[in-house]
Amino acid sequence: MIRGAIFDMDGTLLNSMGFWREMGARYLRSKGKTPEPNLEDKLFEMTMEESRAYMRRAYHLEESLDEISREVDQIILDFYTHEAQAKPGAAEFLEELRRASIPMVVATNTPRSPAEAALGRLGLLDHFQQVFTCSEVGLSKTDPRIFHLAARSLGSQPADTWVFEDALFAARTARAAGFPVAAVYDYVSEKDQQDLRELASLYLPDFSRAMACWEAGDFSR
């Protein structure tokens, strides 16, 4: 029985993962540095603070962590304020859950200001009771405590709280912690789709499939 829902934002609700996958490399190139080939994979599972510290250390940046943060934060804020778009059908699915009185929160690695700027601009923010950010909580999604914290805020138990995620590592964390997982397809994670299919309680190629599963009662089984 679904009594609460935790939504990832990037790659799940928003078509924004392409931006994140190139964010570190974009910043380093602006500083005249050549990014390593696997930089995206290294930064993907880090919090914002961890990724900036890694870039400063690994690429011998002269800027302080505060300076790096200010420069990167402005690029991020501009993208979410003006460019980030919702995935097709996401708003309609959230509205369906709202009509059914299912409480919802967001758990995202994106900082609060850009996250709320995008969700607000797209008309999604009011569907959520709260937005949890990894930087504020001090936990990445390799740590199940962020999902437990979100579930407690919803007043639901893990077994009754669905986690909507596109990232394999986060889906694994949630599933291992006892949460049913709805895996949402995102093109950036193409290589992980078979593993996500095997891991997830439900696999959602898009939000039209989410609506079909909702109407069939699949989230309540």
Phi and psi in degrees as a GROMACS rama.xvg file:
@    title "Ramachandran Plot"
@    xaxis  label "Phi"
@    yaxis  label "Psi"
@TYPE xy
-85.017  120.609  ILE-2
-119.66  -5.03789  ARG-3
-167.011  159.787  GLY-4
-140.036  134.461  ALA-5
-113.563  119.615  ILE-6
-108.373  125.939  PHE-7
-67.0868  160.704  ASP-8
-104.395  -64.6845  MET-9
-70.9224  124.105  ASP-10
85.7244  -14.2636  GLY-11
-108.355  -64.0602  THR-12
-88.0771  -32.4238  LEU-13
-116.982  147.792  LEU-14
-85.8553  72.296  ASN-15
-129.915  -0.118921  SER-16
-67.6142  -30.0988  MET-17
-59.2402  -39.0236  GLY-18
-61.0926  -46.557  PHE-19
-67.4256  -35.5593  TRP-20
-65.5381  -23.8765  ARG-21
-109.147  0.419414  GLU-22
-61.1427  -49.8901  MET-23
-61.5676  -45.5754  GLY-24
-64.176  -38.9837  ALA-25
-61.3782  -44.3228  ARG-26
-66.8243  -44.0509  TYR-27
-63.113  -39.196  LEU-28
-64.4445  -33.6903  ARG-29
-65.5363  -18.5285  SER-30
-101.134  9.88095  LYS-31
77.569  18.7434  GLY-32
-102.34  151.342  LYS-33
-100.721  112.869  THR-34
-65.9913  144.427  PRO-35
-67.3252  152.836  GLU-36
-58.9753  -34.0126  PRO-37
-103.374  23.8734  ASN-38
-58.8977  -41.867  LEU-39
-56.3637  -44.8699  GLU-40
-66.7927  -36.3858  ASP-41
-66.474  -41.8958  LYS-42
-80.499  -20.1158  LEU-43
-59.4277  -38.9151  PHE-44
-94.8632  2.65226  GLU-45
-90.5479  155.56  MET-46
-71.7564  168.874  THR-47
-58.7486  -43.1129  MET-48
-64.3616  -41.8095  GLU-49
-64.7169  -40.2805  GLU-50
-68.1335  -37.6887  SER-51
-70.963  -38.3778  ARG-52
-64.9546  -38.5263  ALA-53
-63.7165  -46.7582  TYR-54
-63.2043  -41.3398  MET-55
-62.3451  -43.6204  ARG-56
-72.0915  -49.0343  ARG-57
-71.9201  -28.7818  ALA-58
-111.028  9.85366  TYR-59
51.9522  47.7025  HIS-60
-71.4602  140.329  LEU-61
-78.5707  -25.6662  GLU-62
-65.9249  147.183  GLU-63
-72.0691  166.347  SER-64
-60.5267  -36.4625  LEU-65
-64.7049  -41.2087  ASP-66
-66.848  -42.5901  GLU-67
-59.9484  -44.7272  ILE-68
-61.1097  -44.1651  SER-69
-63.2353  -43.2164  ARG-70
-67.3698  -44.748  GLU-71
-68.2723  -40.7464  VAL-72
-60.4045  -36.4511  ASP-73
-68.092  -40.2041  GLN-74
-62.0514  -44.1163  ILE-75
-64.8799  -46.681  ILE-76
-61.1838  -40.6846  LEU-77
-61.7681  -42.4466  ASP-78
-63.2882  -48.0136  PHE-79
-73.5466  -30.6535  TYR-80
-71.4933  -32.7079  THR-81
-120.824  -23.2644  HIS-82
-118.492  -39.479  GLU-83
-56.7591  137.381  ALA-84
-122.534  150.601  GLN-85
-74.6498  152.308  ALA-86
-71.4326  145.524  LYS-87
-55.6467  130.618  PRO-88
85.7358  -7.68597  GLY-89
-63.8381  -44.6472  ALA-90
-62.8102  -40.703  ALA-91
-65.8621  -38.8042  GLU-92
-67.4896  -42.7301  PHE-93
-61.0774  -39.8045  LEU-94
-64.4544  -36.6896  GLU-95
-64.1023  -42.7441  GLU-96
-65.6786  -38.8474  LEU-97
-62.3543  -42.5503  ARG-98
-63.4033  -27.591  ARG-99
-87.8281  5.77581  ALA-100
61.7972  34.924  SER-101
-87.9895  116.399  ILE-102
-70.3168  142.919  PRO-103
-135.33  147.354  MET-104
-135.36  163.107  VAL-105
-106.618  138.34  VAL-106
-126.12  111.908  ALA-107
-136.264  152.824  THR-108
-84.2832  -9.47744  ASN-109
-78.2141  140.703  THR-110
-60.2212  158.516  PRO-111
-60.0863  -48.423  ARG-112
-58.3035  -52.4897  SER-113
-66.9036  -35.3089  PRO-114
-60.9764  -49.5228  ALA-115
-70.5058  -29.9427  GLU-116
-62.8613  -45.7426  ALA-117
-69.6926  -48.3145  ALA-118
-61.8882  -38.8737  LEU-119
-67.1207  -46.3176  GLY-120
-60.6119  -34.7351  ARG-121
-89.5621  0.706743  LEU-122
76.3285  22.9611  GLY-123
-103.87  -21.8079  LEU-124
-60.7732  -38.5743  LEU-125
-68.9302  -10.24  ASP-126
-76.0447  -16.4393  HIS-127
-108.771  138.131  PHE-128
-70.9712  -31.1136  GLN-129
-160.307  154.461  GLN-130
-117.363  117.933  VAL-131
-98.8691  128.28  PHE-132
-112.906  142.076  THR-133
-59.8891  -36.4803  CYS-134
-67.3518  -39.6478  SER-135
-73.0364  -38.5578  GLU-136
-74.1351  -27.3044  VAL-137
80.4928  24.517  GLY-138
-136.832  141.435  LEU-139
-91.4501  174.17  SER-140
-82.3953  11.1819  LYS-141
-83.3904  -8.00104  THR-142
-109.708  120.058  ASP-143
-65.984  -13.512  PRO-144
-62.3771  -28.0899  ARG-145
-66.9114  -35.279  ILE-146
-73.4907  -37.9617  PHE-147
-65.5055  -39.6734  HIS-148
-61.4322  -44.5039  LEU-149
-64.0334  -42.0678  ALA-150
-63.8379  -39.9612  ALA-151
-62.0223  -37.2315  ARG-152
-66.3466  -26.503  SER-153
-84.2256  -16.7432  LEU-154
76.5732  24.2453  GLY-155
-121.873  158.183  SER-156
-86.6972  155.693  GLN-157
-51.7331  -42.4998  PRO-158
-65.0697  -19.9083  ALA-159
-107.584  8.99502  ASP-160
-118.093  111.563  THR-161
-82.5297  136.637  TRP-162
-108.583  122.746  VAL-163
-101.402  115.191  PHE-164
-142.681  147.229  GLU-165
-104.751  -18.9645  ASP-166
-91.3243  128.567  ALA-167
-60.1944  -45.0029  LEU-168
-63.499  -38.691  PHE-169
-71.8707  -38.8446  ALA-170
-62.2259  -39.6215  ALA-171
-63.1742  -42.5624  ARG-172
-60.8881  -47.8678  THR-173
-64.4115  -44.264  ALA-174
-63.9483  -41.9814  ARG-175
-64.7757  -25.0072  ALA-176
-87.8836  2.84624  ALA-177
96.5969  12.0115  GLY-178
-94.3889  135.899  PHE-179
-68.2116  139.418  PRO-180
-117.235  130.612  VAL-181
-103.633  109.021  ALA-182
-83.786  124.233  ALA-183
-104.008  125.672  VAL-184
-65.7633  136.669  TYR-185
-140.332  135.746  ASP-186
-61.2005  -28.5368  TYR-187
-65.1025  -27.8087  VAL-188
-101.761  30.5404  SER-189
-51.8302  -42.4077  GLU-190
-67.542  -15.8842  LYS-191
-99.7632  3.22806  ASP-192
-65.0853  -38.7742  GLN-193
-64.7933  -41.8567  GLN-194
-64.1809  -38.6394  ASP-195
-65.3931  -39.9956  LEU-196
-59.0513  -42.3442  ARG-197
-73.5704  -31.3573  GLU-198
-80.4711  -40.3357  LEU-199
-76.3168  151.144  ALA-200
-70.8306  -36.6308  SER-201
-137.586  140.32  LEU-202
-110.828  125.768  TYR-203
-117.422  102.905  LEU-204
-63.0301  -26.6669  PRO-205
-165.424  179.503  ASP-206
-80.4184  -12.8176  PHE-207
-67.2463  -35.3016  SER-208
-68.5552  -37.2926  ARG-209
-60.1664  -42.7791  ALA-210
-64.1931  -40.8105  MET-211
-63.6823  -40.8112  ALA-212
-65.7616  -38.7097  CYS-213
-62.9202  -47.1601  TRP-214
-65.5814  -29.4327  GLU-215
-82.7805  -5.82991  ALA-216
80.5382  16.031  GLY-217
-66.8776  -24.3891  ASP-218
-80.8449  -6.29019  PHE-219
-109.31  6.63971  SER-220
